[in-house]
Amino acid sequence: MRHRIAVIGAGPGGLAFARVMHRHGHPVTVLERDPAPGARPPGGTLDLHDGLGQLALDKAGLLPDFRALSRPEGQAMRILDTDGTVLRDRRPAAGDLANPEIDRGQLRDLLLAPLDVQWGSGVTEVAPGTPDGALVRLADGRQEAFDLVIGADGAWSRVRPALSPATPRYTGVTVVETSLDDIDTRHPGLARLVGDGSMAVYGANRSLVAQRNSGGHVKVYAQFRAPLERHTGPAGADTTRSQLLALFDGWAAPVLGLLRHGTAFARRPLHVLPVSHSWAHVPGVTLLGDAAHLMPPLGVGANLALLEGAELAESLATAAPGGLDAAVRAFEERMWARAAKWARITAAGLERLVSPDPAEALAFFDELQPS
Ligand SMILES: Cc1cc2nc3c(=O)[nH]c(=O)nc-3n(C[C@H](O)[C@H](O)[C@H](O)COP(=O)(O)OP(=O)(O)OC[C@H]3O[C@@H](n4cnc5c(N)ncnc54)[C@H](O)[C@@H]3O)c2cc1C
C-alpha cells in the first residue's frame, strides 16, 4: 500500500519535501493556510548555499533552473561605518557560485510548478496515534488521517504541540522591514550605496541592512534591541519612519535615505526555539524547518528547511517496505545534530551583530568572510 503522507505548510521546507517526493513518483498531500501562492508578499531575497539549499535543489532536479534565475552578483557585500565610510567592499570572483541570491517568490514558483497544493487549508491540530493514523484537523472543520504528517508550518507551528511543549522565545531584537521599488531609476544614489548585493551598517545595539532583490527592488532591515511590544495594531508608515529616524539619529544622511524613502513598514520581533530543540520520537508525526528549530535570521533557516525537506523525501521514497518509521527516526537524529550546530552559530551571531560594540559585528563578518 502506498503511504498516506501530508506535509503542512508550503514554505521552502514543505515544498522541497513535496517536490522531491514528486520527482520519485510519490505524490503527497500539501496543506497550506494561505489562500493562494501570491496571497502575501513573499519576503526578501535568499542566498542558497552550496551543500545546503543548492544541494536540496539538486535533489529536486532544479539546480539548472536555479542557476538560470539566481544572481551570483548578489553575493557582493559592503559594510559601512555609521558616518558612511566604506569599511569592507567584497565582490564575488567571476564564477563564484557558493551563495547566489534568488527572490523568494521565484524559488517558491520553481518548487511549486507541478505540485497540487491545497490552498486555504489551515491546520489547527494534529492528533497522532488514532486507530486510523495521525489525524489532521483543519480550521474549516475537515479532518483527515495519514500514516505520516510532517509539520513544515514555520515558527508558530500547529503541528509542534503534538511532539514538544517548546514555544518560541523573544530574542530581545526586533526587525522593522521596509522596501524601495525601482531603486536604480528612482534613487540612483541609494542604488550605488547598496551595490549589487547587500550593504550593512552596524552601530551600538542597532544595525541597518539593505539587500537587493531582482527588478530593482531593495529590502531594508532595521534591527535593534527593544522590549517585546505586546499591544498591537500596526503603526502608520509615517510614525514608524519617524521612530526609526530618531533611533538612527546621527547616522550618515545617505544611509538614512533608505528609511526616508522606504514604504510599507513591517515589524518582526525575532523569536527562537531553544538551541538543540528535540523531542521523543512519536510514530506518524515529525517536524522540519522553522517548526523544528527556529533560529535568528542569519542566512541559514531557509537553507536548512530546503535540505531537510529534500533529505526526508529522499529517504522516505527509497525506504524499504515497512521502513517508514525507521527512516523518519534517522532523519530526526540527523536534523537535530545539524540544526543544533547552526542554532549555536546564529545565536552567537545575533549577539555580536546587534551588540553594544559595533567592532564585534565587523569581527563576526570578517570571520565569516575572510578576505
Ligand atoms: C527577515 C528575515 C530574513 C531571513 N533571511 C534568510 C536568508 O537570507 N536565508 C535563509 O536561509 N533564511 C532566511 N530567513 C529564515 C527563513 O525565512 C526561514 O528559516 C524559512 O522560511 C523557514 O522555512 P519553513 O518552510 O520551515 O517555514 P516558513 O517559510 O515559515 O513556511 C511555513 C509555511 O507554513 C504555512 N503555515 C503556517 N501555519 C500553518 C497552518 N496552521 N496550517 C497550514 N499552513 C500553515 C505558512 O503560511 C507558510 O507558507 C530569514 C527570516 C527572516 C524573518
The ligand as an SDF file (V2000), in Angstrom:
LIG
                    3D

 53 58  0  0  0  0  0  0  0  0999 V2000
   13.8070   38.9420    7.9970 C   0  0  0  0  0  0  0  0  0  0  0  0
   14.2210   37.5280    7.6930 C   0  0  0  0  0  0  0  0  0  0  0  0
   15.2320   37.2870    6.7670 C   0  0  0  0  0  0  0  0  0  0  0  0
   15.6510   35.9730    6.5010 C   0  0  0  0  0  0  0  0  0  0  0  0
   16.6480   35.7530    5.6020 N   0  0  0  0  0  0  0  0  0  0  0  0
   17.0650   34.4960    5.3470 C   0  0  0  0  0  0  0  0  0  0  0  0
   18.1090   34.2390    4.4070 C   0  0  0  0  0  0  0  0  0  0  0  0
   18.6710   35.1450    3.8030 O   0  0  0  0  0  0  0  0  0  0  0  0
   18.4710   32.9400    4.1950 N   0  0  0  0  0  0  0  0  0  0  0  0
   17.8690   31.8930    4.8520 C   0  0  0  0  0  0  0  0  0  0  0  0
   18.2530   30.7270    4.6160 O   0  0  0  0  0  0  0  0  0  0  0  0
   16.8690   32.1060    5.7320 N   0  0  0  0  0  0  0  0  0  0  0  0
   16.4520   33.3650    5.9960 C   0  0  0  0  0  0  0  0  0  0  0  0
   15.4510   33.5970    6.8890 N   0  0  0  0  0  0  0  0  0  0  0  0
   14.8410   32.4520    7.5700 C   0  0  0  0  0  0  0  0  0  0  0  0
   13.8180   31.7920    6.6650 C   0  0  0  0  0  0  0  0  0  0  0  0
   12.8600   32.7360    6.2330 O   0  0  0  0  0  0  0  0  0  0  0  0
   13.1100   30.6480    7.3790 C   0  0  0  0  0  0  0  0  0  0  0  0
   14.0240   29.8890    8.1260 O   0  0  0  0  0  0  0  0  0  0  0  0
   12.4030   29.7480    6.3500 C   0  0  0  0  0  0  0  0  0  0  0  0
   11.4290   30.4690    5.6490 O   0  0  0  0  0  0  0  0  0  0  0  0
   11.8010   28.5320    7.0360 C   0  0  0  0  0  0  0  0  0  0  0  0
   11.1300   27.7600    6.0860 O   0  0  0  0  0  0  0  0  0  0  0  0
    9.9510   26.7960    6.5250 P   0  0  0  0  0  0  0  0  0  0  0  0
    9.4950   26.1290    5.2790 O   0  0  0  0  0  0  0  0  0  0  0  0
   10.4070   25.9700    7.6680 O   0  0  0  0  0  0  0  0  0  0  0  0
    8.8450   27.7490    7.1500 O   0  0  0  0  0  0  0  0  0  0  0  0
    8.0710   29.0120    6.5350 P   0  0  0  0  0  0  0  0  0  0  0  0
    8.8630   29.6810    5.4820 O   0  0  0  0  0  0  0  0  0  0  0  0
    7.6490   29.8220    7.7030 O   0  0  0  0  0  0  0  0  0  0  0  0
    6.8050   28.3740    5.8340 O   0  0  0  0  0  0  0  0  0  0  0  0
    5.7630   27.8470    6.6090 C   0  0  0  0  0  0  0  0  0  0  0  0
    4.5230   27.7420    5.7510 C   0  0  0  0  0  0  0  0  0  0  0  0
    3.5040   27.1020    6.5220 O   0  0  0  0  0  0  0  0  0  0  0  0
    2.2960   27.8300    6.3890 C   0  0  0  0  0  0  0  0  0  0  0  0
    1.5230   27.6100    7.6190 N   0  0  0  0  0  0  0  0  0  0  0  0
    1.7400   28.1500    8.8420 C   0  0  0  0  0  0  0  0  0  0  0  0
    0.8560   27.6970    9.7160 N   0  0  0  0  0  0  0  0  0  0  0  0
    0.0490   26.8570    9.0510 C   0  0  0  0  0  0  0  0  0  0  0  0
   -1.0750   26.0570    9.4370 C   0  0  0  0  0  0  0  0  0  0  0  0
   -1.5190   26.0670   10.6960 N   0  0  0  0  0  0  0  0  0  0  0  0
   -1.6800   25.2860    8.5070 N   0  0  0  0  0  0  0  0  0  0  0  0
   -1.2110   25.2700    7.2100 C   0  0  0  0  0  0  0  0  0  0  0  0
   -0.1590   26.0020    6.7920 N   0  0  0  0  0  0  0  0  0  0  0  0
    0.4620   26.7820    7.7070 C   0  0  0  0  0  0  0  0  0  0  0  0
    2.7310   29.2700    6.2080 C   0  0  0  0  0  0  0  0  0  0  0  0
    1.7080   30.0420    5.5890 O   0  0  0  0  0  0  0  0  0  0  0  0
    3.9590   29.0940    5.3200 C   0  0  0  0  0  0  0  0  0  0  0  0
    3.6300   29.0580    3.9590 O   0  0  0  0  0  0  0  0  0  0  0  0
   15.0220   34.9000    7.1610 C   0  0  0  0  0  0  0  0  0  0  0  0
   13.9790   35.1350    8.0670 C   0  0  0  0  0  0  0  0  0  0  0  0
   13.5870   36.4450    8.3440 C   0  0  0  0  0  0  0  0  0  0  0  0
   12.4800   36.6870    9.3530 C   0  0  0  0  0  0  0  0  0  0  0  0
  1  2  1  0
  2  3  1  0
  2 52  2  0
  3  4  2  0
  4  5  1  0
  4 50  1  0
  5  6  2  0
  6  7  1  0
  6 13  1  0
  7  8  2  0
  7  9  1  0
  9 10  1  0
 10 11  2  0
 10 12  1  0
 12 13  2  0
 13 14  1  0
 14 15  1  0
 14 50  1  0
 15 16  1  0
 16 17  1  0
 16 18  1  0
 18 19  1  0
 18 20  1  0
 20 21  1  0
 20 22  1  0
 22 23  1  0
 23 24  1  0
 24 25  2  0
 24 26  1  0
 24 27  1  0
 27 28  1  0
 28 29  2  0
 28 30  1  0
 28 31  1  0
 31 32  1  0
 32 33  1  0
 33 34  1  0
 33 48  1  0
 34 35  1  0
 35 36  1  0
 35 46  1  0
 36 37  1  0
 36 45  1  0
 37 38  2  0
 38 39  1  0
 39 40  1  0
 39 45  2  0
 40 41  1  0
 40 42  2  0
 42 43  1  0
 43 44  2  0
 44 45  1  0
 46 47  1  0
 46 48  1  0
 48 49  1  0
 50 51  2  0
 51 52  1  0
 52 53  1  0
M  END
$$$$
